[in-house]
Amino acid sequence: MNIRISFLIINLLIGTLSFAQSPKENPGQSNGPKGSGTLSGIVVDELSQHTLEYANVVVYKSIDSSLVTGTVSDENGIFKIDDIPFGMYYVKLKFLGYLEKTIDAVKVSPENASVDLGEIKLSPASTNIAGVEVVAKQSPILYKLDKKVITVSSNLNNSGGTAIEVLENTPSVQVDIEGNVSLRGSSNFTVLVDGRPSPFTGSDALEQIPAGNIEKIEIITNPSAKYDPDGTAGIINVITKKRSLEGSSGMVNVSGDTNGSFGADFILSLKKEKVSYSLGANFNNRARNGYMESDEWTRFGDTTLYKQSKGDRNGSHGGSALNAGMDYTINARNNLILNVSAGDRSFNRSALSDYREWTNPQTIEINQISDDYMDHNSSFYNANLDFNHNFDTEGHNLKASAFFQTDNSYSENGTDQFNINEIITKGLKSYEDGSGIETRFNLDYTLPFSEFSKFEAGYQTRIDDESEKYGVYNRVMPEGIFSTEDTGKTVSNYTRLIHAAYAIYGNEWKGFGYQFGIRGEYTKRTIENTAASKTYTIDRLDYFPSAHFSYQLPADQQIMTSYSRRIERPRNYYLEPFITYRDAYTLWQGNPGLKPEYINSFELSYKKQFGQSFASLEAFYRNTKNKMERILSVYPEDPGIMLQTVANVGEDFAKGLELMLNINVNKWYNFNLMGSAFDYSYKITSDLLTSQDPGHSTNWDVRLKNTFKIRKNIKFQLDGSYEGPSVTAQGTREGYPMTSSAIRADFWDNKLSVTLQFKDMFGTGRHAHISEGPDFYSKSTFDRNPQVLQLSLSYKINNYREKKNGMGNGGGYEGGGEDF
């Protein structure tokens, strides 16, 4: 059985040593002809014939083996080295996961000043020793100038889940036990799928993407001016699997667990000459069941009302989608890509709780049962059309794209209260019925000036139009039936128009790379609501600069630094001015006067490569102005009810460090250690928060992944993590540890993969949060059902060998294949 792994990881430039020191003439060559020439070629994978990006090309003098210069192949596998003095040389080509290759007797002379080495084929580093196949190991992460690229297939615990599970083992990302994702402590980030906007936002968007469909994930914490500036913490770009082989291929994934979760997805592709087609579908339902307790009090005058509750809380996230695409190569310079998707999403939650209420001074104690539920369902349709034109010069291109999306949603919240005799005493239900249309037009232009220098510019138009209808129905007592009167009907209309333009220039000189960018955006937004006395409008011009720098140090080391300015616009949900019910004791009201957050973000990172292992250290600082936070207060009309809203509370400051170690100890054991620690603080300016400034807290987390190769086709993985406590504007969240394991076996020449996972092995995953103010206190805990077993099956159709072309334009590994 022929198993091959390709590792596509940044190979730091050994050749940049020569750029830091001028080459000295060797006495043995001092009498040769004066002058210089060029050396060029293209590096390819010997088996797949695909080009390899970031292959090291190093030139040595034949006479004494002294280092002359070096470079790295570009995204098309091409390299070119200028100013090589006339003489005799040999050239070494290296790429991690491939055998080193040496080309001898390379002569640069006046008669042959431009030496073209042609196509240079590198062989994958797979050998057989005493009947045991030794295969190179795939790196789980690649560091690029403006992003981190995560290889999904390197983690066995990703099998059968969604993008949420993938991100649980990703640097810079935190995921709590309820599946809520944060990027460096912030839940405000942008989700893209193949560089395009998702139908949903944040964690909801990631919940809809099956892990089996994901090729890689790009974590972009300091995006350049080319990207939309939305998102406090940056961008999570999910790159889905695509195939480029002639003929047909596909993959089918099925999974289920003991907690009631299940899912299935498939991808089919067909390529014939100039046209390739793809078809995929997925269905999933992820259960989040557990037990919840709360303890709270509210004070009004000289009386304090106490409430305690406990009971089961069950929830599920589900959805299905159908995706189809066509890629048509018109000719050598023009390409057309069409993708269409349709799907639905559901989010359901129910809680049956025992409530106990009493007051101090003591009046009477009330015991009752509360039955609460929330059902949310939505559907979407979208289409994306891309046209690419390549000019004569390599890398000189123009791309035009159009994106259209429509969605419809309906949500219903209900709450019923019963006395101890199980007789209903109060009840209501509320609904939200909404629809929206989003349209985008993009034009992107790239003009290279040289091998490393290029200019990029682009224009974008974004049009959003949404409407929302809300209402409330109360139960009529003592009959207990719902009234036909809609007591809280309101209608909201939201329109937004954004025009944006950007320009970027980047270059590299003697191992020093830099990129500068500027983006300008004009925004016009209008909100009208029947419950509001005025129309809320925005007419604003914003600027978003960015800067990125990198420097290649000796001995496989790299240092990078960057800056970007970003914006976090309020979600539509945050802007709705009417009051909605969460449950019998909690109300929600949006704030149409919210201002957007403005973020200034700085980063400094260092990476050291040693063999097939690496270590990285990143430092970051982020300042957010007009910080948006959810605020709790006592509802003025009923002191037993809490009102939750959102406000601009002031500024926050986050600074911290992230460490990652990926060590291949030997051919059968690898461990990956990730840890972060950051200081998080607030500067409160909002009148809504009359308590003392909460100051700051030091938050930290650590994750350890151990992977053991038991046999050629069997791997075992043991993961452990600890999520440290954190602080909010009004409270704190407790920390918790988690331990999971997985084992995977491959059968039938790797066509079938079977993975068994054991999640939260010791039942330690829990969510505990405290919020408090001068007249209230609230503590809630949620314990998710622990010790869940999940079985996942994956079957490759028609061998399903993936494209391997270096890091490509997307910046990451383009195949699953065999991994460690």
Disulfide bonds with the S-S distance in Angstrom:
none
